[in-house]
């Protein structure tokens, strides 16, 4: 199904002049092997996607993409690849695949979790993957008692908790996740985020490192001074780490009005970033605000949806 859809998209493209549009793809984790509870793409799927991009598209670095966007010199089918959060598998699994195909990418890192840290959502996911319990009493959260005998039940409970707690303040979210881990009775000693050395390794491999705050707060529900500090300080920390300028930022969770507000665009600009990426779905047009560049998310998608999302942009957003 993949190739006919791509041909259709590219056929439309070649029938007119270069559209001057830029597609930026968002990934999070690239798993060695698929796991339904984590629900991210695996190495086989990622390899296929990267091969498709290398064969049919013009994959460029984010810096080149932004520069060409402003200069009006984007080639047809221009795509940038980005990763959010700073997962260990970005270094272990994704980097060798990107390297083999000579594809550039940008990695947006939340500095506060590097090394042994774990984001609150991963504490919940990993607790659910590893618990030996068959039932969880969540009455202390007013959430009742849940059977977790099957993978389906575990997935459903993870989705419910992530949805309920996502917009809580950072400290409360961490506390809830920690308490959930205690109830699930698991020890989480696996490292799932990159170390500082691995971030340096990505930069040395020619990859771009971007800011993604320190603790991944939802900026829209965070005090502005604290949000500005998170935006500024992660840039400073990463620059010290990689000894290079950190030029790009990605808003945590990334949706306008829900996750970030207009005031955060100014904070990102004031911190000295050149541009910022959202998760608002879409292609980037030549007149886009550099501090609010949309992306297309391809994590947890099937091969079919990946092809469709690539082709769709040229059909739906094409001029
Ligand atoms: Zn993120």
Boltz pocket constraint, residues with backbone or C-beta under 6 A from the ligand:
constraints:
  - pocket:
      binder: B
      contacts: [[A, 84], [A, 85], [A, 212], [A, 216], [A, 251], [A, 252], [A, 253]]
      max_distance: 6.0
